[in-house]
Amino acid sequence: MDLDTLLGESDFVTFHVPLDDSTRALIGARELARMKPTAFLINTACGGIVDEAALKHALVDHRLGGAAFDVFHFEPPADTDLLMLPNFVATPHVGGSSVEAALAMGRAAIAGLEP
């Protein structure tokens, strides 16, 4: 399915891609306009994939149901207007900071020491 069709038909869109030349600014004003006004956009992948200024305008104008991000183009995020919107949720990008993740990373490092 092409991106325009996916955006136009989806109730939730989440990103799970690296930031590279093919994904940088992947979602801008044009792509947000394709989405349903009840749709939600979730970015837990990388900052820079979504144009945050265009997202803010879409949320303020209620052209998008809501959004949730734990990554931003610049961190910490400076756009407090975006952060304070009632239809926007911001969380810290700290999934790798859990006790379980730290233990798994330590075990993987130790395993890598074995000949």
Kinemage of the C-alpha trace (Angstrom):
@kinemage 1
@onewidth
@group {chain A} dominant
@subgroup {mainchain}
@vectorlist {calphas} color= white
{ca met a 1} P 0.000 0.000 0.000
{ca asp a 2} L 1.396 3.410 -0.830
{ca leu a 3} L 1.864 6.028 1.900
{ca asp a 4} L -0.981 8.310 0.750
{ca thr a 5} L -3.489 5.447 0.877
{ca leu a 6} L -2.181 4.258 4.235
{ca leu a 7} L -2.497 7.750 5.738
{ca gly a 8} L -5.975 8.258 4.315
{ca glu a 9} L -7.360 4.956 5.597
{ca ser a 10} L -5.641 4.487 8.969
{ca asp a 11} L -7.018 5.342 12.387
{ca phe a 12} L -3.558 5.059 13.968
{ca val a 13} L -0.197 5.592 12.287
{ca thr a 14} L 2.988 4.654 14.138
{ca phe a 15} L 6.580 4.933 13.038
{ca his a 16} L 9.213 2.245 13.521
{ca val a 17} L 11.929 3.339 11.108
{ca pro a 18} L 15.439 4.768 11.364
{ca leu a 19} L 16.082 8.384 10.461
{ca asp a 20} L 17.853 8.483 7.102
{ca asp a 21} L 17.470 10.272 3.783
{ca ser a 22} L 14.387 8.222 2.901
{ca thr a 23} L 12.544 8.985 6.168
{ca arg a 24} L 13.714 12.523 7.006
{ca ala a 25} L 10.656 14.849 6.867
{ca leu a 26} L 8.556 11.891 5.687
{ca ile a 27} L 5.428 13.433 7.218
{ca gly a 28} L 4.736 17.100 6.551
{ca ala a 29} L 1.676 19.290 6.028
{ca arg a 30} L 0.687 17.480 2.821
{ca glu a 31} L 0.769 14.042 4.451
{ca leu a 32} L -1.027 15.233 7.590
{ca ala a 33} L -3.799 16.667 5.398
{ca arg a 34} L -4.323 13.179 3.939
{ca met a 35} L -5.114 11.753 7.385
{ca lys a 36} L -8.590 11.442 8.882
{ca pro a 37} L -9.483 14.203 11.358
{ca thr a 38} L -10.043 11.429 13.926
{ca ala a 39} L -6.702 9.694 13.309
{ca phe a 40} L -3.788 9.528 15.728
{ca leu a 41} L -0.100 9.803 14.868
{ca ile a 42} L 2.501 8.124 17.099
{ca asn a 43} L 6.254 8.569 16.745
{ca thr a 44} L 8.505 6.525 18.985
{ca ala a 45} L 11.126 5.978 16.282
{ca cys a 46} L 13.255 9.069 15.629
{ca gly a 47} L 12.881 12.822 15.704
{ca gly a 48} L 12.987 14.430 12.275
{ca ile a 49} L 10.550 12.024 10.629
{ca val a 50} L 7.581 14.339 11.265
{ca asp a 51} L 7.496 18.086 10.650
{ca glu a 52} L 6.574 19.176 14.178
{ca ala a 53} L 5.421 22.665 13.115
{ca ala a 54} L 3.007 21.154 10.582
{ca leu a 55} L 1.845 18.677 13.216
{ca lys a 56} L 1.138 21.494 15.674
{ca his a 57} L -0.979 23.326 13.092
{ca ala a 58} L -2.937 20.166 12.283
{ca leu a 59} L -3.617 19.555 15.977
{ca val a 60} L -4.576 23.161 16.721
{ca asp a 61} L -6.941 23.219 13.735
{ca his a 62} L -8.408 19.814 14.765
{ca arg a 63} L -7.451 18.296 11.415
{ca leu a 64} L -5.945 15.395 13.361
{ca gly a 65} L -7.402 13.614 16.373
{ca gly a 66} L -4.183 13.516 18.324
{ca ala a 67} L -0.530 12.627 18.459
{ca ala a 68} L 1.928 11.056 20.879
{ca phe a 69} L 5.708 11.425 20.619
{ca asp a 70} L 8.654 10.359 22.712
{ca val a 71} L 11.202 11.647 20.191
{ca phe a 72} L 11.672 15.128 18.764
{ca his a 73} L 13.746 16.789 16.065
{ca phe a 74} L 15.582 18.743 18.781
{ca glu a 75} L 15.815 17.316 22.268
{ca pro a 76} L 14.765 18.450 24.696
{ca pro a 77} L 11.817 19.807 22.701
{ca ala a 78} L 11.598 23.591 22.747
{ca asp a 79} L 8.089 24.109 21.345
{ca thr a 80} L 6.122 24.391 24.569
{ca asp a 81} L 2.978 25.303 22.618
{ca leu a 82} L 3.032 21.851 21.015
{ca leu a 83} L 3.773 20.153 24.319
{ca met a 84} L 0.824 21.858 26.026
{ca leu a 85} L -1.820 20.942 23.452
{ca pro a 86} L -4.604 18.814 24.950
{ca asn a 87} L -4.511 16.433 21.969
{ca phe a 88} L -0.746 15.845 22.182
{ca val a 89} L 1.073 13.492 24.549
{ca ala a 90} L 4.827 13.734 25.069
{ca thr a 91} L 6.775 11.119 26.988
{ca pro a 92} L 10.507 10.692 27.590
{ca his a 93} L 12.383 8.387 25.231
{ca val a 94} L 13.731 6.149 28.002
{ca gly a 95} L 12.575 2.651 27.088
{ca gly a 96} L 16.187 1.484 27.146
{ca ser a 97} L 16.613 2.826 30.679
{ca ser a 98} L 14.572 0.155 32.429
{ca val a 99} L 16.210 -2.311 34.819
{ca glu a 100} L 15.396 -5.130 32.397
{ca ala a 101} L 16.985 -3.315 29.461
{ca ala a 102} L 20.125 -2.498 31.441
{ca leu a 103} L 20.481 -6.145 32.504
{ca ala a 104} L 19.972 -7.366 28.936
{ca met a 105} L 22.605 -4.941 27.627
{ca gly a 106} L 25.054 -6.036 30.326
{ca arg a 107} L 24.474 -9.708 29.593
{ca ala a 108} L 24.916 -9.088 25.860
{ca ala a 109} L 28.199 -7.259 26.513
{ca ile a 110} L 29.450 -10.122 28.697
{ca ala a 111} L 28.407 -12.695 26.102
{ca gly a 112} L 30.381 -10.747 23.522
{ca leu a 113} L 33.549 -11.210 25.592
{ca glu a 114} L 33.481 -14.980 25.274
{ca pro a 115} L 35.884 -16.388 22.636
